[in-house]
Amino acid sequence: MAKDAQFSFAQEEKMTVKILDDTKVEAKDQSGTQSGTWNIYFDQALVVELDNGNRYFADLRYALKEEGQLTQ
């Protein structure tokens, strides 16, 4: 995929997800608040499943730093 690729979506929806204790989440969007759960898959991904059946996946990207090395 080209770095300058352009995407067009019919509709944009924003959601705020709060990660809580005991693998619980609280998600807020324009339609209200939903409860759900979260899980980490290995050390690479976060999956949020809401009680309304919606499921969201986020890939975690990170790099280990050498001891004493500053992060950017």
All heavy atoms as an XYZ file, in Angstrom:
579
protein
N       0.846     -1.163      0.000
C       0.000      0.000      0.000
C       0.896      1.233      0.000
O       1.852      1.315      0.759
C      -0.893     -0.011      1.234
C      -1.810      1.162      1.285
S      -2.869      1.261      2.751
C      -3.459     -0.371      2.933
N       0.556      2.193     -0.816
C       1.327      3.427     -0.901
C       1.146      4.257      0.364
O       0.071      4.283      0.963
C       0.877      4.221     -2.113
N       2.220      4.938      0.786
C       2.147      5.772      1.998
C       1.180      6.930      1.842
O       0.655      7.438      2.816
C       3.531      6.291      2.363
C       4.438      5.218      2.888
C       5.734      5.788      3.369
C       6.600      4.659      3.869
N       7.259      4.973      5.095
N       0.917      7.347      0.624
C       0.001      8.466      0.399
C      -1.404      7.990     -0.003
O      -2.192      8.747     -0.554
C       0.567      9.414     -0.650
C       0.761      8.743     -2.007
O       0.698      7.502     -2.072
O       0.977      9.466     -2.993
N      -1.725      6.744      0.296
C      -3.045      6.201     -0.051
C      -4.142      7.007      0.648
O      -3.996      7.407      1.801
C      -3.134      4.736      0.357
N      -5.220      7.253     -0.049
C      -6.356      8.001      0.476
C      -7.522      7.052      0.684
O      -7.773      6.188     -0.160
C      -6.765      9.113     -0.498
C      -5.689     10.152     -0.725
C      -5.499     11.024      0.489
O      -6.454     11.437      1.126
N      -4.253     11.319      0.810
N      -8.232      7.208      1.781
C      -9.386      6.371      2.082
C     -10.618      7.244      2.209
O     -10.535      8.390      2.645
C      -9.176      5.597      3.387
C      -8.011      4.655      3.322
C      -6.760      5.045      3.751
C      -8.174      3.385      2.806
C      -5.691      4.177      3.687
C      -7.113      2.505      2.734
C      -5.864      2.907      3.177
N     -11.752      6.701      1.844
C     -13.013      7.422      1.949
C     -14.033      6.505      2.606
O     -14.231      5.369      2.168
C     -13.491      7.840      0.565
O     -14.741      8.485      0.667
N     -14.658      6.990      3.675
C     -15.655      6.222      4.392
C     -16.985      6.951      4.338
O     -17.033      8.183      4.398
C     -15.237      6.010      5.850
C     -13.938      5.256      5.966
C     -12.738      5.928      6.092
C     -13.928      3.877      5.924
C     -11.545      5.231      6.194
C     -12.744      3.172      6.022
C     -11.544      3.849      6.159
N     -18.055      6.212      4.248
C     -19.380      6.805      4.133
C     -19.767      7.572      5.389
O     -20.428      8.593      5.321
C     -20.416      5.722      3.841
N     -19.350      7.082      6.540
C     -19.768      7.702      7.795
C     -18.668      7.511      8.825
O     -18.030      6.474      8.874
C     -21.049      7.032      8.288
C     -21.593      7.598      9.564
C     -22.875      6.883      9.974
O     -23.401      6.066      9.249
N     -23.367      7.206     11.137
N     -18.457      8.522      9.649
C     -17.463      8.439     10.705
C     -18.152      8.412     12.050
O     -19.086      9.179     12.286
C     -16.523      9.646     10.650
C     -15.502      9.655     11.752
C     -14.629     10.881     11.700
O     -13.873     11.027     10.730
O     -14.725     11.702     12.624
N     -17.745      7.497     12.888
C     -18.262      7.429     14.250
C     -17.086      7.419     15.202
O     -16.109      6.712     14.969
C     -19.093      6.169     14.463
C     -20.352      6.137     13.627
C     -21.158      4.878     13.859
O     -20.955      4.208     14.887
O     -21.986      4.558     13.000
N     -17.177      8.202     16.261
C     -16.122      8.236     17.265
C     -16.608      7.546     18.518
O     -17.762      7.673     18.907
C     -15.722      9.673     17.574
C     -15.062     10.349     16.408
C     -14.589     11.714     16.778
C     -13.929     12.376     15.570
N     -13.351     13.660     15.914
N     -15.699      6.817     19.145
C     -16.019      6.094     20.369
C     -14.862      6.265     21.345
O     -13.700      6.220     20.951
C     -16.231      4.616     20.081
C     -16.531      3.785     21.303
S     -16.736      2.036     20.908
C     -18.279      2.090     20.018
N     -15.191      6.450     22.600
C     -14.204      6.502     23.668
C     -14.375      5.254     24.510
O     -15.482      4.949     24.959
C     -14.411      7.751     24.550
O     -14.328      8.908     23.725
C     -13.372      7.822     25.643
N     -13.281      4.518     24.703
C     -13.334      3.279     25.468
C     -12.461      3.431     26.710
O     -11.280      3.751     26.604
C     -12.852      2.069     24.632
C     -12.859      0.794     25.461
C     -13.718      1.914     23.388
N     -13.060      3.203     27.862
C     -12.333      3.251     29.122
C     -12.070      1.819     29.570
O     -12.987      1.025     29.727
C     -13.154      3.978     30.188
C     -12.415      4.134     31.510
C     -13.308      4.741     32.581
C     -13.384      6.231     32.408
N     -14.107      6.884     33.529
N     -10.786      1.496     29.756
C     -10.382      0.169     30.231
C     -10.500      0.165     31.756
O      -9.881      0.980     32.432
C      -8.933     -0.153     29.811
C      -8.760     -0.041     28.302
C      -8.505     -1.509     30.345
C      -9.456     -1.081     27.499
N     -11.284     -0.768     32.282
C     -11.523     -0.858     33.718
C     -10.874     -2.125     34.287
O     -10.341     -2.946     33.550
C     -13.030     -0.877     33.988
C     -13.830      0.287     33.388
C     -15.314      0.042     33.550
C     -13.420      1.597     34.042
N     -10.954     -2.272     35.601
C     -10.431     -3.470     36.258
C     -11.223     -4.707     35.845
O     -12.360     -4.622     35.375
C     -10.513     -3.312     37.781
C      -9.557     -2.253     38.302
O      -8.554     -1.974     37.622
O      -9.818     -1.704     39.381
N     -10.631     -5.862     36.082
C     -11.287     -7.158     35.840
C     -11.757     -7.337     34.405
O     -12.842     -7.856     34.154
C     -12.460     -7.367     36.806
C     -12.020     -7.377     38.259
O     -10.904     -7.871     38.528
O     -12.768     -6.886     39.106
N     -10.984     -6.887     33.462
C     -11.242     -7.005     32.017
C     -12.572     -6.392     31.574
O     -13.154     -6.798     30.578
C     -11.149     -8.465     31.509
O     -12.229     -9.231     32.040
C      -9.814     -9.098     31.854
N     -13.046     -5.383     32.273
C     -14.289     -4.691     31.902
C     -13.949     -3.419     31.125
O     -12.885     -2.832     31.288
C     -15.098     -4.308     33.146
C     -15.446     -5.468     34.044
C     -16.493     -6.340     33.422
C     -16.896     -7.421     34.405
N     -17.453     -8.569     33.777
N     -14.868     -2.993     30.257
C     -14.741     -1.726     29.536
C     -16.051     -0.958     29.603
O     -17.116     -1.538     29.815
C     -14.351     -1.902     28.046
C     -13.008     -2.553     27.896
C     -15.405     -2.631     27.280
N     -15.939      0.343     29.394
C     -17.100      1.217     29.247
C     -16.851      2.019     27.972
O     -15.853      2.725     27.871
C     -17.215      2.134     30.454
C     -18.381      3.087     30.381
C     -18.425      3.988     31.597
O     -19.014      3.569     32.599
O     -17.833      5.085     31.528
N     -17.726      1.870     26.997
C     -17.570      2.536     25.712
C     -18.681      3.565     25.529
O     -19.855      3.261     25.741
C     -17.613      1.517     24.588
N     -18.285      4.789     25.131
C     -19.261      5.862     24.904
C     -19.159      6.327     23.462
O     -18.078      6.572     22.944
C     -18.984      7.044     25.835
C     -19.229      6.754     27.283
C     -18.973      7.983     28.139
C     -19.166      7.661     29.607
N     -18.928      8.823     30.457
N     -20.322      6.454     22.820
C     -20.399      7.041     21.496
C     -21.665      7.879     21.407
O     -22.339      8.088     22.420
C     -20.324      5.982     20.394
C     -21.499      5.009     20.404
O     -22.485      5.251     21.136
O     -21.432      4.014     19.670
N     -22.024      8.342     20.208
C     -23.177      9.222     20.055
C     -24.500      8.539     20.400
O     -25.484      9.199     20.700
C     -23.232      9.857     18.666
C     -23.222      8.885     17.529
C     -21.832      8.570     17.043
O     -20.879      8.535     17.797
N     -21.712      8.328     15.748
N     -24.524      7.211     20.410
C     -25.770      6.509     20.738
C     -25.889      6.164     22.222
O     -26.926      5.674     22.652
C     -25.889      5.225     19.899
O     -24.856      4.327     20.240
N     -24.831      6.412     23.008
C     -24.908      6.163     24.445
C     -23.703      5.412     24.970
O     -22.629      5.432     24.376
N     -23.904      4.729     26.089
C     -22.830      4.008     26.768
C     -23.098      2.509     26.730
O     -24.224      2.069     26.949
C     -22.718      4.469     28.240
O     -22.468      5.878     28.260
C     -21.589      3.760     28.956
N     -22.066      1.748     26.416
C     -22.136      0.292     26.378
C     -21.100     -0.287     27.329
O     -20.013      0.270     27.486
C     -21.823     -0.242     24.977
C     -22.847      0.070     23.938
C     -24.071     -0.807     24.088
O     -23.993     -1.960     24.485
N     -25.215     -0.241     23.789
N     -21.413     -1.411     27.926
C     -20.451     -2.157     28.731
C     -19.899     -3.286     27.890
O     -20.471     -3.666     26.875
C     -21.138     -2.732     29.970
O     -21.598     -1.694     30.788
N     -18.781     -3.849     28.343
C     -18.198     -4.975     27.638
C     -16.968     -5.474     28.348
O     -16.748     -5.188     29.524
N     -16.167     -6.225     27.610
C     -14.940     -6.797     28.155
C     -13.783     -6.567     27.194
O     -13.989     -6.273     26.018
C     -15.083     -8.318     28.379
O     -15.389     -8.939     27.132
C     -16.174     -8.630     29.394
N     -12.564     -6.700     27.715
C     -11.372     -6.605     26.881
C     -10.466     -7.789     27.164
O     -10.505     -8.381     28.233
C     -10.620     -5.294     27.106
C     -10.074     -5.100     28.493
C     -10.704     -4.510     29.549
C      -8.787     -5.499     28.981
N      -9.900     -4.511     30.655
C      -8.704     -5.124     30.333
C      -7.693     -6.150     28.410
C      -7.586     -5.370     31.103
C      -6.572     -6.384     29.194
C      -6.529     -5.988     30.512
N      -9.647     -8.131     26.169
C      -8.653     -9.195     26.286
C      -7.412     -8.814     25.504
O      -7.503     -8.160     24.467
C      -9.180    -10.524     25.723
C     -10.153    -11.178     26.656
O      -9.795    -11.560     27.751
N     -11.397    -11.286     26.216
N      -6.273     -9.246     26.011
C      -5.011     -9.104     25.285
C      -4.718    -10.448     24.642
O      -4.809    -11.488     25.290
C      -3.857     -8.733     26.243
C      -4.058     -7.335     26.825
C      -2.503     -8.837     25.550
C      -3.800     -6.207     25.868
N      -4.400    -10.444     23.354
C      -4.012    -11.663     22.662
C      -2.497    -11.654     22.509
O      -1.947    -10.810     21.812
C      -4.703    -11.783     21.308
C      -6.145    -12.187     21.486
C      -7.160    -11.249     21.484
C      -6.472    -13.507     21.710
C      -8.479    -11.617     21.680
C      -7.793    -13.892     21.906
C      -8.776    -12.940     21.888
O     -10.085    -13.310     22.087
N      -1.874    -12.614     23.197
C      -0.420    -12.683     23.283
C       0.066    -11.319     23.762
O      -0.478    -10.765     24.701
C       0.202    -13.140     21.966
C      -0.309    -14.477     21.527
C      -1.255    -14.574     20.520
C       0.132    -15.634     22.146
C      -1.730    -15.816     20.122
C      -0.349    -16.876     21.760
C      -1.285    -16.962     20.749
N       1.043    -10.731     23.134
C       1.471     -9.379     23.491
C       1.307     -8.460     22.285
O       1.999     -7.481     22.147
C       2.911     -9.383     23.985
C       3.890     -9.899     22.939
O       3.426    -10.457     21.923
O       5.094     -9.754     23.126
N       0.345     -8.794     21.417
C       0.273     -8.112     20.132
C      -1.032     -7.393     19.830
O      -1.078     -6.594     18.915
C       0.538     -9.120     19.015
C       1.877     -9.775     19.133
C       2.062    -10.885     18.110
O       1.189    -11.152     17.307
N       3.198    -11.533     18.160
N      -2.108     -7.684     20.557
C      -3.389     -7.106     20.169
C      -4.318     -6.946     21.366
O      -4.249     -7.700     22.328
C      -4.068     -7.969     19.123
N      -5.185     -5.968     21.269
C      -6.233     -5.725     22.252
C      -7.568     -5.927     21.546
O      -7.805     -5.360     20.477
C      -6.139     -4.292     22.782
C      -7.252     -3.838     23.714
C      -7.112     -4.530     25.071
C      -7.225     -2.341     23.886
N      -8.437     -6.744     22.125
C      -9.768     -6.978     21.576
C     -10.794     -6.527     22.588
O     -10.730     -6.904     23.755
C      -9.982     -8.468     21.224
C     -11.397     -8.706     20.727
C      -8.975     -8.909     20.187
N     -11.725     -5.682     22.145
C     -12.818     -5.196     22.983
C     -14.113     -5.765     22.423
O     -14.391     -5.624     21.224
C     -12.877     -3.651     22.994
C     -14.115     -3.154     23.705
C     -11.613     -3.082     23.625
N     -14.878     -6.434     23.269
C     -16.185     -6.969     22.880
C     -17.250     -6.300     23.732
O     -17.209     -6.378     24.957
C     -16.236     -8.482     23.087
C     -15.317     -9.228     22.146
C     -15.499    -10.728     22.215
O     -16.660    -11.180     22.046
O     -14.507    -11.413     22.435
N     -18.196     -5.623     23.071
C     -19.259     -4.931     23.784
C     -20.468     -5.840     23.956
O     -20.674     -6.779     23.177
C     -19.653     -3.662     23.036
C     -18.529     -2.643     22.856
C     -19.045     -1.427     22.094
C     -17.929     -2.242     24.193
N     -21.278     -5.537     24.963
C     -22.461     -6.342     25.246
C     -23.470     -6.341     24.097
O     -24.293     -7.237     23.994
C     -23.132     -5.868     26.539
C     -22.271     -6.132     27.764
O     -21.327     -6.954     27.682
O     -22.536     -5.514     28.813
N     -23.401     -5.327     23.215
C     -24.328     -5.282     22.075
C     -23.862     -6.146     20.903
O     -24.484     -6.169     19.845
C     -24.544     -3.837     21.613
C     -23.300     -3.207     21.025
O     -22.262     -3.829     20.888
N     -23.408     -1.925     20.691
N     -22.729     -6.865     21.077
C     -22.238     -7.763     20.041
C     -21.135     -7.192     19.167
O     -20.521     -7.932     18.398
N     -20.875     -5.898     19.252
C     -19.798     -5.308     18.451
C     -18.449     -5.715     19.023
O     -18.265     -5.780     20.232
C     -19.905     -3.792     18.423
C     -21.078     -3.308     17.616
O     -21.672     -4.057     16.852
N     -21.429     -2.053     17.788
N     -17.489     -5.952     18.112
C     -16.140     -6.358     18.512
C     -15.135     -5.466     17.794
O     -15.252     -5.228     16.590
C     -15.907     -7.815     18.131
C     -14.549     -8.332     18.560
C     -14.340     -9.757     18.131
N     -15.314    -10.616     18.787
C     -15.535    -11.877     18.440
N     -14.870    -12.412     17.450
N     -16.431    -12.585     19.079
N     -14.126     -5.001     18.535
C     -13.100     -4.113     17.990
C     -11.729     -4.702     18.280
O     -11.488     -5.247     19.349
C     -13.215     -2.716     18.597
C     -14.570     -2.113     18.358
C     -15.592     -2.251     19.288
C     -14.839     -1.423     17.186
C     -16.846     -1.720     19.057
C     -16.101     -0.887     16.942
C     -17.091     -1.043     17.888
O     -18.334     -0.520     17.655
N     -10.819     -4.563     17.322
C      -9.483     -5.125     17.395
C      -8.466     -4.006     17.198
O      -8.609     -3.205     16.280
C      -9.327     -6.172     16.283
C      -7.977     -6.801     16.210
C      -7.704     -7.944     16.933
C      -6.993     -6.262     15.406
C      -6.458     -8.540     16.856
C      -5.747     -6.845     15.316
C      -5.479     -7.988     16.050
N      -7.455     -3.949     18.069
C      -6.380     -2.963     17.920
C      -5.040     -3.683     17.966
O      -4.769     -4.446     18.897
C      -6.455     -1.924     19.023
N      -4.230     -3.462     16.967
C      -2.896     -4.042     16.911
C      -1.963     -3.183     17.752
O      -1.970     -1.953     17.645
C      -2.428     -4.059     15.453
C      -1.116     -4.779     15.269
O      -0.835     -5.731     16.018
O      -0.368     -4.391     14.354
N      -1.180     -3.809     18.625
C      -0.234     -3.089     19.477
C       1.142     -3.148     18.830
O       1.669     -4.216     18.569
C      -0.188     -3.717     20.872
C      -1.526     -3.819     21.596
C      -1.352     -4.574     22.905
C      -2.129     -2.457     21.828
N       1.707     -1.994     18.581
C       3.037     -1.932     17.976
C       3.978     -1.261     18.969
O       3.699     -0.170     19.450
C       3.003     -1.140     16.681
C       4.366     -1.064     16.008
C       4.310     -0.280     14.755
N       3.547     -1.036     13.762
C       3.351     -0.625     12.529
N       3.827      0.521     12.137
N       2.644     -1.356     11.689
N       5.065     -1.916     19.251
C       6.034     -1.360     20.176
C       7.409     -1.925     19.862
O       7.543     -2.910     19.142
C       5.654     -1.668     21.627
C       5.546     -3.143     21.928
C       6.642     -3.858     22.353
C       4.342     -3.815     21.763
C       6.550     -5.219     22.613
C       4.239     -5.163     22.021
C       5.346     -5.857     22.442
O       5.245     -7.194     22.693
N       8.427     -1.266     20.404
C       9.805     -1.734     20.243
C      10.470     -1.695     21.608
O      10.310     -0.728     22.354
C      10.557     -0.844     19.256
N      11.194     -2.743     21.928
C      11.930     -2.788     23.190
C      13.167     -1.915     23.080
O      13.854     -1.911     22.062
C      12.317     -4.218     23.527
C      11.156     -5.183     23.740
C      11.694     -6.584     23.976
C      10.283     -4.740     24.896
N      13.444     -1.167     24.120
C      14.607     -0.284     24.148
C      15.688     -0.916     25.008
O      15.400     -1.631     25.961
C      14.239      1.087     24.724
C      13.123      1.805     23.997
C      13.598      2.320     22.674
C      12.504      3.101     21.994
N      12.901      3.633     20.730
N      16.915     -0.604     24.674
C      18.029     -1.050     25.497
C      18.003     -0.269     26.807
O      17.520      0.858     26.866
C      19.359     -0.792     24.777
C      19.538     -1.593     23.509
C      19.686     -3.076     23.764
O      20.237     -3.463     24.818
O      19.224     -3.867     22.915
N      18.491     -0.871     27.867
C      18.509     -0.212     29.179
C      19.249      1.125     29.062
O      20.326      1.209     28.481
C      19.205     -1.102     30.204
C      19.128     -0.545     31.607
C      19.683     -1.484     32.645
O      19.706     -2.702     32.391
O      20.092     -0.984     33.682
N      18.647      2.178     29.574
C      19.234      3.499     29.539
C      18.919      4.279     28.284
O      19.193      5.468     28.212
N      18.342      3.659     27.277
C      18.009      4.346     26.029
C      16.723      5.143     26.212
O      15.764      4.647     26.768
C      17.857      3.342     24.894
C      17.672      3.957     23.544
C      17.570      2.897     22.455
O      17.419      1.715     22.728
N      17.660      3.326     21.209
N      16.707      6.387     25.751
C      15.528      7.241     25.866
C      14.499      6.880     24.805
O      14.852      6.521     23.681
C      15.911      8.711     25.717
C      16.865      9.265     26.769
C      17.240     10.706     26.423
C      16.236      9.205     28.142
N      13.231      6.984     25.173
C      12.161      6.760     24.195
C      11.905      8.039     23.425
O      12.174      9.134     23.900
C      10.868      6.292     24.884
O      10.472      7.287     25.809
C      11.070      4.975     25.580
N      11.376      7.909     22.227
C      11.091      9.091     21.404
C       9.616      9.324     21.307
O       8.819      8.490     21.305
C      11.659      8.899     20.008
C      13.145      8.789     20.034
C      13.721      8.607     18.626
O      13.003      8.557     17.639
N      15.022      8.512     18.538
